[in-house]
Amino acid sequence: MGKHISVLLQETIDLLDIKADGIYVDCTLGRAGTSGEILKRIPNGHLYSFDVDDEAIRESSEKLSKIGSNYTIIRSNFRHLRKELENLGVTKVDGLTIDLGVSSPQFDEGDRGFSYKEEARLDMRMDTSRAFSAHDIVNTYSLNDLARIFREYGEDQDAYQVAKLIVKERAVAPIDTTTQLVDIIKRAKPKKSLLKKGHPAKQIFQALRIETNDELGALKEALDTMVDLIAPNGVVAIISFHSLEDRIVKKKFVSLSKIEGDRHSLAVRPEDVEVAPFINLTSKPIEASDEELEFNHRSHCAKLRGIRKKGE
Ligand SMILES: C[S@@+](CC[C@H](N)C(=O)[O-])C[C@H]1O[C@@H](n2cnc3c(N)ncnc32)[C@H](O)[C@@H]1O
């Protein structure tokens, strides 16, 4: 079973510039690679770590308890970040990190339905307490909605053809398993697509995972709420693995660090120039080093961006 190797871990820790007595939030606990490194550096602080995956929480609790006791694991979607922290009396934090997507063990647990390589019921829920799964999408979404998510979230050139065959096949019998879906994808795609590098089902599966877990919606909500949550000099560091995610993070970070109004325009009074609340720490995203690319296949499309709130 694949162990999860954290991506851009040292770079994330460096960016967070951790204070020994700080309050930190890891929105994506996973196998506690990042959380563990943060906890080691905050003997007098506190760490709050979010995840919705029960197995990730069970394994990580064990790991973190060996490092210290000054942490709290919150079983919740990080989109509810502010409310969950407020319930615990936390209104300001010194650093926050998100390492988006799925962890290697989630892919390897064949029965979760994340992998096109394993026979399983179509599922793909990170949070198994929720009812909505990839099975609902494949068997109930309209032709146009299927084609849209395959095109937008999967960036798959054959989105429409795949959606069309899904709709035709499910009229005969429900599409229940990953293998059934892979077979439909292979039959729907033209020969030239099947000859391309990479598994023909990869992008369709990625699109279904993003839609099942509303991954982009959760990211946008967290980005909106973190603005007030971050204390002066606090840092936000986010790793994304998909161009749509990276675009959302980049746009938000640029808008928070851009000075509104033109300081030099005679028509604008200096007091009307709105000062940006954050400083962008990564005008270009940080990507994995050649060394990391060699031993961690997940690092290939990873992009790390950071911003720091200005001091008071
Ligand atoms: C890539 S892994 C994080 C790995 C972690 N940084 C480490 O070093 O082990 C992502 C984790 O975040 C969780 N996750 C993804 N989206 C989430 C969300 N919106 N709310 C809470 N947890 C989420 C997944 O269940 C998974 O365990």
The ligand as a Gaussian input file, in Angstrom:
#p B3LYP/6-31G(d) Opt

LIG

0 1
 C       -3.063000      15.640000      -0.064000
 S       -3.716000      15.108000       1.464000
 C       -2.850000      16.048000       2.663000
 C       -1.534000      15.444000       3.023000
 C       -0.857000      16.089000       4.202000
 N       -0.360000      17.426000       3.911000
 C        0.294000      15.228000       4.678000
 O        1.432000      15.723000       4.701000
 O        0.087000      14.055000       5.041000
 C       -5.270000      15.866000       1.498000
 C       -6.139000      15.474000       2.682000
 O       -7.089000      16.500000       2.847000
 C       -8.377000      15.976000       3.001000
 N       -9.280000      16.947000       2.401000
 C       -9.387000      17.299000       1.102000
 N      -10.309000      18.261000       0.935000
 C      -10.802000      18.520000       2.185000
 C      -11.775000      19.431000       2.673000
 N      -12.451000      20.261000       1.866000
 N      -12.007000      19.478000       4.005000
 C      -11.324000      18.658000       4.853000
 N      -10.392000      17.762000       4.437000
 C      -10.141000      17.700000       3.124000
 C       -8.359000      14.619000       2.325000
 O       -9.278000      13.750000       2.950000
 C       -6.901000      14.176000       2.515000
 O       -6.758000      13.386000       3.667000

